[in-house]
C-alpha cells in the first residue's frame, strides 16, 4: 500500500512538472502569473486587448510568437477602456459648439486625430478643432477631467 501511494505521488509530481514546461524554444513562457490585477492595454496592430497584468501579456506574447503571430505591444489604456463613437457631439448631449469665446480659426487641412477622454474615443479633422471643441465642452459645464486629448495623430 505504501509503495503504491509513493508511486502515485511520483507520477503526479512528474505529470505536474511536465505539464508546466511547454518550452519548445530556448526560453520558457511564463505559465503562472500573480493574481494582482494591474491591467495593461495592448495592440497587435489591428486589435486591442486588455491583459490582467504585464506577466499575462508576456505569457500571451510568448505563445503567439511560437505560432508565428504578431505579438501585442503595450499601449495607452484609453484604447481598451473607451468606446468609439461616430458622432461625439451627439453622444455628449449636443451642446453648443458655436461659442464666441471659444472660436479659433482653424485650417481646412485634413489631418485627422484620434481623441479620447478615457470614456469615449472619436476622430476630428485636425487638432485645432480639438481646442475649439474642448473649450465649448467646458463652457457647457463639463469638468476639466472630462475634456479630450489626442490619443494618436491619425484615424482611430
C-alpha positions as a Markdown table, in Angstrom:
| # | Residue | x | y | z |
|---|---|---|---|---|
| 1 | Unk | 0.0 | 0.0 | 0.0 |
| 2 | Unk | 2.8 | 2.4 | 0.9 |
| 3 | Unk | 4.7 | 1.6 | -2.3 |
| 4 | Unk | 1.5 | 2.3 | -4.4 |
| 5 | Unk | 1.0 | 5.6 | -2.7 |
| 6 | Unk | 4.6 | 6.6 | -3.2 |
| 7 | Unk | 4.4 | 5.6 | -6.9 |
| 8 | Unk | 1.2 | 7.5 | -7.3 |
| 9 | Unk | 2.8 | 10.6 | -5.7 |
| 10 | Unk | 5.8 | 10.3 | -8.0 |
| 11 | Unk | 3.6 | 10.1 | -11.1 |
| 12 | Unk | 1.6 | 13.1 | -10.0 |
| 13 | Unk | 4.8 | 15.1 | -9.5 |
| 14 | Unk | 6.2 | 14.1 | -12.9 |
| 15 | Unk | 2.9 | 14.9 | -14.6 |
| 16 | Unk | 2.7 | 18.3 | -12.9 |
| 17 | Unk | 6.3 | 19.2 | -13.9 |
| 18 | Unk | 5.9 | 18.1 | -17.5 |
| 19 | Unk | 2.5 | 19.8 | -17.8 |
| 20 | Unk | 4.0 | 23.1 | -16.8 |
| 21 | Unk | 7.0 | 23.0 | -19.1 |
| 22 | Unk | 5.8 | 23.8 | -22.6 |
| 23 | Unk | 9.0 | 25.2 | -23.8 |
| 24 | Unk | 9.9 | 24.2 | -27.3 |
| 25 | Unk | 12.1 | 27.2 | -27.8 |
| 26 | Unk | 15.2 | 28.5 | -25.9 |
| 27 | Unk | 13.1 | 30.3 | -23.3 |
| 28 | Unk | 10.0 | 29.1 | -21.4 |
| 29 | Unk | 6.8 | 31.0 | -21.5 |
| 30 | Unk | 5.5 | 32.1 | -18.0 |
| 31 | Unk | 2.8 | 29.7 | -17.0 |
| 32 | Unk | 1.6 | 31.3 | -13.8 |
| 33 | Unk | 1.2 | 35.0 | -13.1 |
| 34 | Unk | 0.5 | 36.6 | -9.7 |
| 35 | Unk | -3.2 | 37.3 | -9.1 |
| 36 | Unk | -2.6 | 41.0 | -9.0 |
| 37 | Unk | -4.9 | 43.0 | -11.3 |
| 38 | Unk | -2.9 | 45.7 | -12.9 |
| 39 | Unk | -4.5 | 46.0 | -16.3 |
| 40 | Unk | -2.4 | 46.5 | -19.4 |
| 41 | Unk | -3.9 | 47.6 | -22.8 |
| 42 | Unk | -2.0 | 46.2 | -25.8 |
| 43 | Unk | -2.3 | 46.0 | -29.6 |
| 44 | Unk | -1.1 | 43.7 | -32.3 |
| 45 | Unk | -1.5 | 46.5 | -34.9 |
| 46 | Unk | -5.1 | 45.5 | -35.7 |
| 47 | Unk | -6.8 | 44.5 | -32.4 |
| 48 | Unk | -6.7 | 45.9 | -28.9 |
| 49 | Unk | -6.9 | 43.7 | -25.9 |
| 50 | Unk | -6.7 | 44.2 | -22.1 |
| 51 | Unk | -4.5 | 41.9 | -20.1 |
| 52 | Unk | -4.7 | 41.5 | -16.4 |
| 53 | Unk | -1.0 | 42.3 | -15.9 |
| 54 | Unk | 2.4 | 42.6 | -17.6 |
| 55 | Unk | 3.0 | 39.0 | -16.8 |
| 56 | Unk | -0.2 | 37.9 | -18.6 |
| 57 | Unk | 0.8 | 40.0 | -21.7 |
| 58 | Unk | 4.3 | 38.4 | -21.7 |
| 59 | Unk | 2.9 | 34.9 | -21.4 |
| 60 | Unk | 0.3 | 35.5 | -24.2 |
| 61 | Unk | 3.0 | 37.0 | -26.5 |
| 62 | Unk | 5.3 | 34.1 | -25.9 |
| 63 | Unk | 2.6 | 31.7 | -27.1 |
| 64 | Unk | 1.7 | 33.9 | -30.1 |
| 65 | Unk | 5.3 | 34.2 | -31.2 |
| 66 | Unk | 5.7 | 30.4 | -31.1 |
| 67 | Unk | 2.8 | 30.3 | -33.5 |
| 68 | Unk | 4.4 | 33.0 | -35.7 |
| 69 | Unk | 1.7 | 35.5 | -34.8 |
| 70 | Unk | 2.3 | 39.2 | -34.3 |
| 71 | Unk | 3.0 | 40.0 | -30.6 |
| 72 | Unk | 1.0 | 42.5 | -28.7 |
| 73 | Unk | 2.7 | 45.7 | -27.6 |
| 74 | Unk | 1.5 | 47.8 | -24.6 |
| 75 | Unk | -0.2 | 51.0 | -25.5 |
| 76 | Unk | -2.3 | 53.8 | -23.9 |
| 77 | Unk | -5.0 | 52.3 | -21.7 |
| 78 | Unk | -7.7 | 54.5 | -23.3 |
| 79 | Unk | -7.7 | 52.3 | -26.3 |
| 80 | Unk | -9.2 | 49.5 | -24.3 |
| 81 | Unk | -11.3 | 51.5 | -21.9 |
| 82 | Unk | -13.0 | 53.9 | -24.3 |
| 83 | Unk | -16.0 | 53.4 | -26.6 |
| 84 | Unk | -15.6 | 54.6 | -30.2 |
| 85 | Unk | -18.3 | 57.0 | -31.2 |
| 86 | Unk | -19.0 | 58.2 | -34.7 |
| 87 | Unk | -20.8 | 61.5 | -33.7 |
| 88 | Unk | -19.2 | 62.7 | -30.4 |
| 89 | Unk | -21.2 | 65.9 | -30.3 |
| 90 | Unk | -24.4 | 64.0 | -30.4 |
| 91 | Unk | -23.2 | 61.4 | -27.8 |
| 92 | Unk | -22.3 | 64.2 | -25.3 |
| 93 | Unk | -25.7 | 65.8 | -25.4 |
| 94 | Unk | -25.5 | 68.2 | -28.4 |
| 95 | Unk | -24.0 | 71.2 | -26.5 |
| 96 | Unk | -23.5 | 74.4 | -28.4 |
| 97 | Unk | -20.2 | 74.4 | -30.4 |
| 98 | Unk | -20.5 | 78.0 | -31.7 |
| 99 | Unk | -19.3 | 79.7 | -28.5 |
| 100 | Unk | -17.8 | 83.1 | -29.2 |
| 101 | Unk | -15.0 | 82.9 | -26.7 |
| 102 | Unk | -14.0 | 79.5 | -28.0 |
| 103 | Unk | -13.8 | 80.4 | -31.6 |
| 104 | Unk | -10.3 | 80.0 | -33.0 |
| 105 | Unk | -9.8 | 79.9 | -36.8 |
| 106 | Unk | -8.6 | 76.5 | -37.9 |
| 107 | Unk | -7.2 | 75.5 | -41.3 |
| 108 | Unk | -9.3 | 73.3 | -43.6 |
| 109 | Unk | -6.4 | 70.9 | -43.9 |
| 110 | Unk | -7.5 | 67.3 | -43.2 |
| 111 | Unk | -5.0 | 65.8 | -40.7 |
| 112 | Unk | -7.2 | 63.5 | -38.6 |
| 113 | Unk | -6.6 | 63.0 | -34.9 |
| 114 | Unk | -8.0 | 60.3 | -32.7 |
| 115 | Unk | -9.1 | 61.8 | -29.4 |
| 116 | Unk | -10.3 | 60.4 | -26.1 |
| 117 | Unk | -11.4 | 61.4 | -22.6 |
| 118 | Unk | -11.0 | 57.9 | -21.3 |
| 119 | Unk | -14.7 | 57.2 | -21.7 |
| 120 | Unk | -15.2 | 58.0 | -25.4 |
| 121 | Unk | -12.9 | 57.9 | -28.4 |
| 122 | Unk | -13.6 | 59.7 | -31.7 |
| 123 | Unk | -12.0 | 61.4 | -34.7 |
| 124 | Unk | -11.7 | 65.0 | -35.5 |
| 125 | Unk | -10.5 | 66.5 | -38.8 |
| 126 | Unk | -7.5 | 68.2 | -37.1 |
| 127 | Unk | -6.0 | 69.1 | -33.7 |
| 128 | Unk | -7.0 | 72.8 | -33.9 |
| 129 | Unk | -10.7 | 71.8 | -33.8 |
| 130 | Unk | -10.0 | 69.8 | -30.7 |
| 131 | Unk | -9.1 | 73.0 | -28.8 |
| 132 | Unk | -12.4 | 74.6 | -30.0 |
| 133 | Unk | -14.3 | 71.5 | -29.1 |
| 134 | Unk | -12.8 | 71.3 | -25.6 |
| 135 | Unk | -13.4 | 75.0 | -24.9 |
| 136 | Unk | -17.1 | 74.7 | -25.9 |
| 137 | Unk | -17.5 | 71.5 | -24.0 |
| 138 | Unk | -16.2 | 73.2 | -20.8 |
| 139 | Unk | -18.4 | 76.2 | -21.3 |
| 140 | Unk | -21.4 | 73.8 | -21.5 |
| 141 | Unk | -20.5 | 72.6 | -17.9 |
| 142 | Unk | -18.0 | 69.8 | -18.5 |
| 143 | Unk | -15.3 | 69.4 | -15.9 |
| 144 | Unk | -11.6 | 69.7 | -16.9 |
| 145 | Unk | -11.2 | 65.9 | -16.3 |
| 146 | Unk | -13.9 | 65.2 | -18.9 |
| 147 | Unk | -12.1 | 67.1 | -21.7 |
| 148 | Unk | -10.5 | 65.3 | -24.6 |
| 149 | Unk | -6.8 | 64.7 | -25.6 |
| 150 | Unk | -5.1 | 63.4 | -28.6 |
| 151 | Unk | -4.7 | 59.7 | -28.5 |
| 152 | Unk | -3.0 | 59.4 | -31.8 |
| 153 | Unk | -2.2 | 61.7 | -34.8 |
| 154 | Unk | -4.2 | 59.7 | -37.3 |
| 155 | Unk | -7.6 | 58.0 | -37.6 |
| 156 | Unk | -8.8 | 55.8 | -34.8 |
